[in-house]
Amino acid sequence: MSSNQVRASHILIKHQGSRRKASWKDPEGRIIMNTTRDGAVEKIKAFRDDILSGKAKFEDIASRHSDCSSAKRGGDLGPFGRGQMQKPFEDATYGLSVGEISDIVDTDSGVHIIKRTG
């Protein structure tokens, strides 16, 4: 990892407005097509509360519920630099301290919470 890179994990919940309306756990996109942005936000807020209160581990929720294929790695995206992720995602990640979890971040992919890991 070079000095200008960060490393992060995330949990993604897709919704009707998402760019790709399918995921590893919803290949036909049936759930995603019926999920409003508000519904996705509610779901991710509940996950965030459980993580922050210590009720659940970020990695466990990511591997079970994230709509990103990174779920298989507990949400880990590995190291990345500027210009590799969608701008709101990048800005949020660079704005976090290591170990910190973001508020809800909206991108073309859906709604995320991000944990900076490096």
N, C-alpha and C positions, 0 to 999 in steps of 0.2 A: 504494500500500500504506500503510495507516495505521499509526501507531506501535504499536498493540496487535495487529497481525497478524503472522503468520509466513508463510514460503513454504517449500514442501517438495516433494520428489519421492519416489516410493516404488516398490517392487517388491512386487506382491501375488501370492501363490500360493494359489489356492482349493483346498478339499478337501471331503470328504463332509459336513462340518459347516458349510460355508459357507451363508450366507443365500440367495444366488443361485448355483445350480450350473451356470452357463454363463458364457462369456466370449467376447471377440472371436475368440480363436483356438480355442475349443472350444464352438461355438454350441449343440451338442446336450448338452454337459456329460459326454461319455463318459469323458474323462480325469479330470475333476474328481470324478465319482461313484466312480471307482476309486482316488482318492488319499486316503490316510489323513492325519490331521493330522501324524502322525510323519513320513510321507513328504514332506509339504509342508515341514516344518521342516528335514528333511535337505537338501532341494533348496535352500531359501533360505539355509541355513548355508553351503553350498558356494559359492553366488553371493557371499555376504558375504565369505568368505575370499578368493575371486578378486579382488574389488574392493579389499579392504584390502591384499592383497599386490601390487597393481598389475598383476595379470594381465589384468584386464578393467576397463572403464569402467562405472560405475553406469548411465549413460544407455543404453549399448549393451545391457546385460543387461535393463534395463527394457523397451527397445523390442522385444526379441526374446522375452522370457519372461514379462513381467508379465501377469497375468490382468485387469488394469484397463485401461479404454479410454485412460487417460493414457499407456499404452505408446507411442502414436503421437507423444507429445511427450517421449519419453525419461523418462517417469514423472512429469513436472512436473504438479503439482496447482494451481499458481498460489498467490496469497496467500489466506489464510483466517484467521478470527478464532476466538475461543472460542465453543463451542456449534455449530460448523458441521460438525465431524467426530465420529466415534465417540470417546467419552471416552478409551479407552486410546491411540488414535492421537494425539489432541490432546495428552494429557499427555506422551507420548513426544516429540512434535515440540517442544513448548515447553521440554522438558528438555534439548534438544540445543543445542550451539553451531553457528553457521553453518559449513557444510562437514563437520560431524560426521555419522556414520552410526550409526543405532540398533542395538541388539540386536534380537532377534526380538520383534515386537509382534503379539499375538493380538487380533483383533476378530471381529465376526459375519461379516465379509466373508472372512476367511481369515487367513493369516500374512503379515506385511509386514516389510520393512526400510525405514527412512525416512532420507532425507538431507535435512537442513535446508539450504536454499539462501538464506534471507533472513529 
